[in-house]
């Protein structure tokens, strides 16, 4: 039971779109990610996803609209909702993600950035 310094954790990795686990809370994992540009369109059939923007601006695309999520804000994507997170202007965005340990990184979609597990940092 010690504090986790987010700045130190972000400084410890550089890979974009590859979330890093910093802790778990019951059956949920807390992840940090650095993202840039568009991700892949995907959905999670059984899990909601929480995205909190720590640095920058995230654009959460849905099929009918795009929500702008600014630094200090968060958005929850309900299970079954197709979405595609992205950034603009080549901006690197830092995210904190809160999701079930069983979640598939890109749902049923397979992409070069799909991960089957998240390293703990």
C-alpha positions in Angstrom: 0.0 0.0 0.0 2.2 2.8 -1.3 1.3 5.7 -3.6 1.8 5.3 -7.3 3.4 8.2 -9.1 1.8 8.5 -12.5 4.5 10.8 -13.9 7.2 8.3 -13.0 5.1 5.5 -14.5 4.5 7.4 -17.8 8.2 8.1 -18.0 9.0 4.4 -17.7 7.6 3.4 -21.2 7.3 4.8 -24.7 5.2 2.3 -26.7 2.0 3.9 -28.0 -1.3 2.0 -27.9 0.2 -0.6 -25.6 -1.4 -0.2 -22.2 0.7 -0.8 -19.1 -0.9 -2.2 -15.9 -0.1 -0.2 -12.8 -2.4 -2.0 -10.3 -5.6 -4.0 -9.9 -8.7 -3.3 -7.9 -10.7 -6.4 -7.3 -11.2 -7.9 -10.8 -10.5 -4.6 -12.5 -7.2 -3.4 -13.8 -5.8 0.2 -13.9 -3.8 0.8 -17.0 -1.8 3.7 -18.4 -1.4 4.3 -22.1 0.3 6.7 -24.5 -1.7 7.1 -27.7 -1.2 9.0 -30.9 -3.3 9.0 -34.1 -6.2 6.6 -34.7 -6.7 3.2 -33.2 -9.0 0.5 -34.6 -12.8 0.4 -34.7 -13.9 -2.2 -32.1 -16.4 -3.1 -29.4 -16.4 -5.1 -26.2 -19.4 -7.3 -25.9 -19.4 -7.8 -22.1 -17.3 -5.0 -20.6 -17.6 -1.2 -20.3 -14.4 0.8 -20.6 -13.4 4.0 -18.8 -10.9 6.4 -20.4 -9.5 9.3 -18.3 -7.4 11.8 -20.1 -4.4 12.7 -18.0 -2.6 14.8 -20.7 -3.9 16.1 -24.1 -7.2 15.7 -25.9 -8.8 12.4 -26.9 -11.4 12.1 -29.7 -13.7 9.2 -29.1 -15.4 8.3 -32.3 -18.7 6.5 -32.4 -20.5 5.6 -35.6 -22.9 8.6 -35.2 -20.7 11.2 -33.5 -17.3 12.1 -32.0 -16.9 13.1 -28.4 -14.0 15.4 -27.4 -12.5 14.3 -24.0 -10.1 16.9 -22.6 -7.4 16.8 -20.0 -9.0 16.1 -16.6 -12.1 14.5 -18.2 -13.2 10.9 -18.6 -15.6 9.0 -20.8 -17.2 5.6 -20.3 -17.9 3.5 -23.4 -20.7 1.1 -22.6 -20.3 -2.6 -23.4 -21.3 -3.4 -27.0 -20.7 0.1 -28.3 -18.4 0.3 -31.3 -15.8 3.0 -30.9 -12.4 4.2 -32.2 -10.3 6.4 -29.9 -7.9 8.8 -31.7 -5.8 11.9 -31.3 -5.3 14.8 -33.8 -2.4 16.8 -35.0 0.1 14.1 -34.1 -0.5 14.9 -30.4 0.5 12.2 -27.9 -2.2 11.7 -25.3 -1.8 10.1 -21.9 -4.7 8.0 -20.7 -5.7 6.1 -17.5 -7.9 3.2 -18.3 -10.1 1.2 -15.9 -11.4 -2.1 -17.1 -12.0 -5.7 -16.3 -9.1 -8.1 -16.2 -10.8 -10.3 -18.8 -11.3 -7.6 -21.5 -9.9 -8.2 -25.0 -7.8 -5.2 -26.0 -9.5 -4.8 -29.4 -12.7 -6.9 -28.9 -13.0 -9.4 -31.7 -10.9 -7.3 -34.1 -7.3 -8.4 -34.6 -4.7 -5.7 -35.4 -0.9 -5.4 -35.2 -1.5 -3.4 -32.0 -3.8 -6.0 -30.3 -2.4 -7.2 -27.0 -3.3 -10.4 -25.1 -1.9 -9.2 -21.8 -0.7 -5.9 -20.3 2.8 -5.7 -18.7 2.9 -4.5 -15.1 5.1 -1.5 -14.5 
